[in-house]
Amino acid sequence: MNVHGTVAEGFEPVRDAFARNFTALGERGAAVAVYRDGRKVVDLWGGTRDVDDTAGTEPWRRGTAQVVRSATKGVAAAVPLLLHRRGELDLDAPVGEYWPEFKAHGKERVLVRHVLNHRAGLPVLDRPLTPEDALDPLRGPAAVAAQSPVWEPGTDHGYHALTYGWLLDELVRRVSGGRGAGQWIADEIAGPLGLDLWVGLPATEEAAGRAGRVGRLDEPEPSQPGSGPRLRPKRSVTEAYENPESLTRRAFAAITPFPDQNDPVYRAAALPAANGIATADGLARFYAALIGEVDGVTRDVRLFDRATMELARAEESAGPDRVLVVGTRFGLGYMLHGSASPFLGPGSFGHPGRGGSLGFADPEAGIALGYVTNGFRKTVTADPRAQALVRAVRASLTQGPSLS
């Protein structure tokens, strides 16, 4: 397996771990980028741009982008936090103050912060949306506005796998005079930073073939050298995913059937919970700009000031998750380091994508990481390939030379 790209001195363990993901963990095509103190120290890619050989065997190149699923949530979360910093959005105001139609059916006390910390009580839709309805910018929010909470808002937390996107997008639209989260990200985040990152892939990028094809990836054989032991989920978790009446199944089935993630129509839509498309560098560079300055298109850019960064990673929800059925920790829009989603250390914040992708930042270490793949596994929050890269970054910081 040929791994392309570069690593700075001291970060060789990341290159080794990335190569092992192909030889031992069945990786087909992927990329990883790491920034330290605003400077790129890892930029690696390998494999094919499409997960399925029948679709082609064109190699993954620098700049190949992929759907990153729920890693999109971490990018989208920056929008309401930046609006809050500008004084345009009050995190402690009821959502209905900005979105009057939302007040119905017992949602009067849902606060803006409940949307971000997964305490709104709205992870499911009693009537799942069709793919056509889900991609319509009006129908998704209308369905959430018509939904009753499944628990008293603010009293508990549970992962809003898909509804998070419609809640956030409509809030941003109401505050920004009709500009949705995808356009806001393009104008205010991706543009100034020069990121290869989109929530709603432009037709020009689709025509240029920027995004590879994603798909399911079989689990590696446990007998493969380096594959490690196969972890079995707890029975309660398995049962939750198998039971069609559970909050778990219903949350992930809010769109039924789920759209083809390789369909240009799907990729052009803006679903801030699920269909962001990014390169590893775009994802890592975004997180680098949350914790420090990064060289932008025309000037150095830092997205979050210190106060906003601390808001993002202050614990808002912790403990048993009513949807994921494991213990999770959330700040405002970001997962926090914990057993369900290990990042670099206690102060890390970010978001994984179901089945593989990952983006996060660790302010104390000055580290930002982005990992994207075209092969989705059954994992939800802690994919072994991503975790191998995280451990390698940790080892590099511990064993490598000082880069300060």
C-alpha positions in Angstrom: 0.0 0.0 0.0 1.4 3.3 -1.1 0.9 6.2 1.4 1.3 9.6 -0.1 2.0 13.0 1.5 4.2 14.3 4.2 4.7 14.3 8.0 6.8 16.6 10.1 9.7 15.2 12.1 8.3 13.5 15.2 4.9 12.6 13.7 6.1 9.5 11.9 3.9 7.3 14.2 0.8 8.8 12.4 2.1 7.7 9.0 2.8 4.2 10.4 -0.8 4.0 11.9 -2.3 5.3 8.7 -0.5 2.6 6.6 -1.6 -0.1 9.1 -5.2 1.0 8.7 -5.0 -0.3 5.1 -3.0 -3.5 5.8 -4.7 -4.5 9.0 -8.1 -2.8 9.2 -9.3 -3.0 5.6 -9.2 0.7 4.7 -9.9 1.3 1.0 -9.4 5.0 0.6 -8.7 7.7 3.2 -6.8 10.8 4.2 -5.7 12.3 7.5 -4.4 15.8 8.3 -3.1 17.2 11.6 -2.3 20.8 12.5 -0.2 21.8 15.5 -0.3 25.5 16.6 -1.8 26.4 13.3 0.8 24.7 11.2 0.2 21.5 9.2 2.3 18.7 10.5 0.6 15.7 8.9 -0.9 15.5 5.4 -1.4 11.9 4.2 -3.7 10.1 1.8 -3.9 6.7 0.1 -6.1 4.1 -1.6 -8.8 4.7 -4.1 -11.2 7.6 -4.3 -14.2 5.2 -4.6 -14.8 2.5 -2.0 -16.3 0.0 -4.6 -14.0 -1.4 -7.3 -16.9 -1.6 -9.6 -17.2 2.2 -9.6 -13.5 2.6 -10.6 -10.0 2.3 -9.2 -8.9 5.9 -9.6 -6.4 6.7 -6.9 -7.2 9.0 -4.0 -5.4 12.3 -4.7 -4.6 15.4 -2.7 -7.9 17.2 -2.5 -10.2 14.2 -2.7 -13.2 15.0 -0.6 -15.8 12.6 1.0 -19.1 12.7 2.8 -18.3 12.9 6.5 -21.7 12.2 7.9 -22.1 13.4 11.5 -18.7 15.1 11.5 -20.8 17.7 9.8 -22.4 18.6 13.1 -19.2 20.0 14.6 -18.7 22.3 11.6 -22.4 23.4 11.7 -22.2 24.0 15.5 -19.8 26.9 14.8 -22.5 28.9 13.1 -24.9 29.5 16.1 -21.9 30.0 18.4 -20.5 32.7 16.1 -23.9 34.3 15.8 -24.1 34.3 19.6 -20.7 35.9 19.8 -21.9 38.7 17.5 -25.0 39.2 19.7 -27.5 37.9 17.2 -28.5 34.7 18.9 -29.2 34.2 22.6 -28.3 30.7 23.7 -30.8 30.9 26.7 -33.7 32.2 24.7 -36.6 29.9 23.7 -36.3 28.6 20.2 -39.8 29.9 19.6 -38.6 33.5 20.0 -36.8 33.2 16.7 -39.1 30.6 15.1 -42.7 31.2 16.3 -44.1 28.1 14.6 -41.9 25.9 16.7 -43.7 26.7 20.0 -46.5 24.2 19.4 -46.9 20.7 20.9 -45.1 21.3 24.2 -41.9 22.9 22.9 -42.4 26.3 24.4 -39.5 25.7 26.9 -37.0 24.4 24.4 -34.0 26.7 24.5 -31.5 27.4 21.8 -28.8 25.7 24.0 -31.0 22.6 24.1 -30.6 22.2 20.4 -26.8 22.2 20.7 -26.5 20.0 23.8 -29.0 17.4 22.6 -31.5 18.1 25.4 -34.4 19.3 23.2 -36.3 16.0 23.5 -36.7 15.9 19.7 -34.5 13.1 18.4 -37.3 11.3 16.5 -40.1 12.1 14.1 -43.4 10.3 14.5 -43.7 10.4 10.7 -40.3 9.9 9.1 -39.5 12.0 6.1 -39.1 10.6 2.6 -35.7 11.4 1.0 -37.4 14.0 -1.2 -39.0 15.8 1.8 -35.8 15.5 3.9 -33.8 17.4 1.2 -36.3 20.2 1.0 -35.1 23.1 3.2 -38.7 23.8 4.3 -40.2 20.4 5.0 -37.6 19.1 7.4 -37.9 22.1 9.8 -41.7 22.0 9.4 -41.7 18.3 10.5 -39.7 19.1 13.6 -42.0 22.1 14.4 -45.0 19.7 14.3 -43.3 17.1 16.6 -43.9 16.7 20.3 -40.9 16.1 22.6 -40.4 12.5 23.8 -39.0 13.8 27.1 -39.4 17.1 29.0 -36.9 19.4 27.2 -33.9 20.2 29.2 -34.2 17.3 31.7 -32.2 14.7 29.9 -30.1 14.2 26.8 -30.1 11.9 23.8 -28.3 12.2 20.4 -30.4 14.0 17.8 -28.9 12.1 14.9 -30.8 13.8 12.1 -33.2 16.3 13.6 -30.3 18.3 14.9 -29.7 19.5 11.3 -33.2 20.8 10.7 -33.3 22.5 14.2 -30.0 24.2 13.7 -30.6 25.1 10.0 -33.9 26.8 10.7 -32.6 28.7 13.7 -29.7 30.0 11.5 -32.1 30.9 8.7 -34.4 32.8 11.0 -31.6 34.8 12.6 -29.7 35.4 9.3 -32.6 36.7 7.2 -33.0 33.5 5.2 -29.4 32.3 4.8 -29.2 28.7 5.9 -26.3 27.0 7.7 -24.7 25.7 4.5 -24.5 29.1 2.8 -23.4 30.7 6.1 -20.5 28.2 6.3 -19.5 28.9 2.7 -19.6 32.6 3.2 -18.2 33.1 6.7 -16.0 30.0 7.4 -14.9 28.0 4.4 -14.4 31.0 2.1 -12.2 33.1 4.4 -10.2 30.0 5.4 -9.9 28.5 1.9 -11.4 25.2 3.2 -12.3 22.3 0.9 -15.4 21.8 3.0 -19.1 22.1 2.0 -22.5 21.6 3.4 -24.2 21.5 0.1 -21.7 20.6 -2.6 -21.7 23.3 -5.4 -22.5 22.1 -8.9 -19.0 23.2 -10.1 -17.3 21.0 -7.5 -19.6 18.0 -8.4 -18.8 18.5 -12.1 -15.1 18.6 -11.2 -15.4 15.2 -9.5 -14.1 16.5 -6.1 -16.0 13.9 -4.0 -15.4 10.2 -4.1 -18.0 7.5 -3.7 -18.7 6.2 -0.2 -20.2 2.9 0.9 -20.3 0.1 3.5 -17.0 -1.6 4.3 -16.9 -5.1 5.6 -15.2 -5.7 9.0 -11.6 -7.0 8.8 -11.0 -10.7 9.6 -9.9 -10.9 13.3 -7.1 -13.2 12.2 -5.4 -10.5 10.2 -2.1 -9.4 11.8 -2.6 -6.1 13.7 -6.4 -6.2 13.5 -6.6 -6.6 17.2 -9.6 -8.1 19.2 -13.1 -7.6 17.8 -15.1 -5.6 20.3 -18.6 -6.7 20.9 -21.2 -4.1 21.7 -23.2 -4.4 25.0 -26.4 -6.3 24.6 -28.4 -3.2 25.5 -26.8 -1.4 22.6 -27.4 -4.2 20.2 -31.0 -4.5 21.2 -31.6 -0.8 20.8 -30.4 -0.8 17.2 -32.4 -3.9 16.4 -35.7 -2.7 18.0 -37.7 -0.6 15.5 -39.6 1.0 18.3 -36.5 2.2 20.2 -35.4 5.8 20.3 -32.2 4.6 18.7 -33.7 3.1 15.6 -36.3 5.9 15.3 -33.7 8.6 15.6 -31.6 7.2 12.7 -34.8 6.5 10.7 -36.0 10.0 10.8 -35.4 9.8 7.0 -36.8 6.6 5.6 -35.4 5.2 3.4 -32.1 7.0 3.8 -30.9 8.7 0.5 -28.1 7.4 -1.6 -25.1 9.4 -0.3 -23.5 9.3 -3.7 -26.4 10.9 -5.4 -25.5 14.4 -6.7 -28.9 15.6 -5.5 -28.2 14.5 -2.0 -24.7 16.0 -2.0 -26.0 19.3 -3.3 -28.6 19.6 -0.4 -27.7 21.1 2.9 -28.2 18.7 5.9 -26.1 20.2 8.7 -26.4 17.0 10.7 -25.3 14.5 8.1 -24.1 15.4 4.6 -21.1 17.7 4.9 -18.3 16.9 2.3 -14.8 17.7 3.2 -11.1 16.8 2.6 -9.1 15.8 5.7 -7.2 19.1 5.4 -10.5 21.0 5.3 -11.8 19.4 8.5 -8.5 19.7 10.3 -7.9 23.3 9.3 -11.5 24.2 10.4 -10.7 22.9 13.9 -7.3 24.5 13.9 -9.1 27.9 13.4 -11.4 27.2 16.4 -8.4 27.2 18.8 -5.9 29.6 17.2 -4.9 31.5 14.1 -4.6 29.8 10.7 -3.4 31.5 7.5 -6.5 32.3 5.5 -7.1 33.5 2.0 -6.3 37.2 2.6 -5.3 37.2 6.3 -4.8 35.1 9.4 -8.1 33.8 10.6 -9.3 32.6 14.0 -13.0 31.6 14.2 -13.5 31.3 18.0 -12.2 33.7 20.6 -11.3 32.2 23.9 -14.7 32.7 25.5 -16.5 31.1 22.5 -14.1 28.1 22.6 -14.8 27.6 26.3 -18.5 27.7 25.6 -18.1 25.1 22.9 -16.3 22.6 25.2 -17.9 23.3 28.6 -19.9 20.2 29.6 -23.6 20.6 29.1 -24.7 16.9 28.9 -23.1 13.8 30.4 -24.1 10.3 31.3 -26.4 7.6 29.7 -27.6 8.8 26.3 -31.2 8.0 25.7 -30.6 7.4 22.0 -27.0 6.0 21.8 -27.5 3.9 25.0 -24.0 4.6 26.1 -22.5 7.3 28.2 -21.9 10.4 26.1 -20.6 14.0 26.9 -21.6 17.1 24.9 -20.7 20.7 25.0 -22.6 23.1 22.8 -22.7 21.3 19.5 -19.6 19.3 20.1 -18.9 15.9 21.6 -16.4 16.0 24.4 -13.6 13.5 25.2 -14.9 10.4 26.9 -15.2 6.7 26.7 -17.8 6.7 23.9 -15.8 9.1 21.8 -12.1 9.3 22.8 -10.2 12.3 21.5 -6.7 13.4 22.4 -7.3 14.4 26.0 -9.7 15.8 28.6 -10.0 19.2 27.0 -10.6 18.0 23.4 -13.8 18.7 21.6 -15.1 17.7 18.1 -17.4 15.3 16.4 -17.1 11.9 14.8 -19.1 10.7 11.8 -21.0 7.5 12.0 -18.9 4.7 10.4 -15.5 6.4 10.4 -14.7 10.1 9.9 -13.5 12.4 12.7 -12.6 16.0 13.4 -11.5 17.5 16.7 -9.3 20.0 18.4 -7.3 19.9 21.6 -6.5 23.5 22.7 -4.0 22.4 25.4 -1.9 20.5 22.9 -2.6 22.9 20.0 -3.7 19.9 17.9 -6.4 19.8 15.3 -7.1 16.5 13.4 -9.3 15.6 10.4 -9.8 12.1 9.1 -12.0 11.2 6.2 -12.7 7.8 4.6 -14.8 6.3 1.8 -15.5 3.1 3.7 -18.2 3.2 6.5 -18.1 0.6 9.2 -20.8 -0.2 11.8 -19.2 2.1 14.4 -21.1 5.2 15.6 -18.7 7.3 17.7 -15.3 5.5 17.9 -14.1 3.9 14.7 -10.9 1.8 15.2 -9.2 3.4 12.2 -9.7 6.9 13.6 -8.8 5.8 17.1 -5.5 4.4 15.8 -4.6 7.8 14.3 -5.5 9.5 17.6 -3.3 7.2 19.5 -0.5 7.8 17.1 -0.8 11.6 17.5 -0.7 11.2 21.2 2.4 9.0 20.9 4.0 11.6 18.6 3.5 14.4 21.2 4.9 12.2 24.0 7.9 10.8 22.1 8.7 13.2 19.4 10.9 16.4 19.5 9.5 19.7 20.6 8.0 21.7 17.8 7.6 24.9 19.7 
